[in-house]
Amino acid sequence: MTDTPGRKQSRQAEPLCSRCDAVCCRLTVVLMPEDDQVPRHFVTRNAQGVEVLAHNEEGWCAAIDPLHMRCSIYDERPSICRRFSMGGPYCRDVRATYRDQRLRGIPLTLY
């Protein structure tokens, strides 16, 4: 892939499932009224009293299957997770922030 003759773009920034750090699975997921299919044992309330997906002790979404690093409630996942587009602008922004923080030794920030 080239952007100008003789100059190659980095493919490292290209999001692929095979090398995804699943950083989006550490974001705060606010539940909407239409998210009534989400299993209740994965739901908690934040300090403001808003229903969100719970996180485990390590900061990952509680619905992540830790053995396979994939969503255990994929068919019942919240609407915001359904709209999160892999490789979309928000995905790329979250990944870039994570990559930058990791390179500088800054712990991942939960949003």
Secondary structure, 3 states (H helix, E strand, C coil): CEEECCEECCCCCCCCHHHCCCHHHHCCCECCCCCCCCCHHHEEECCCCCEEECECCCCCECCEECCCCEECCHHHCCHHHHHCCCCCHHHHHHHHHHHHHHHCCCCCCCC
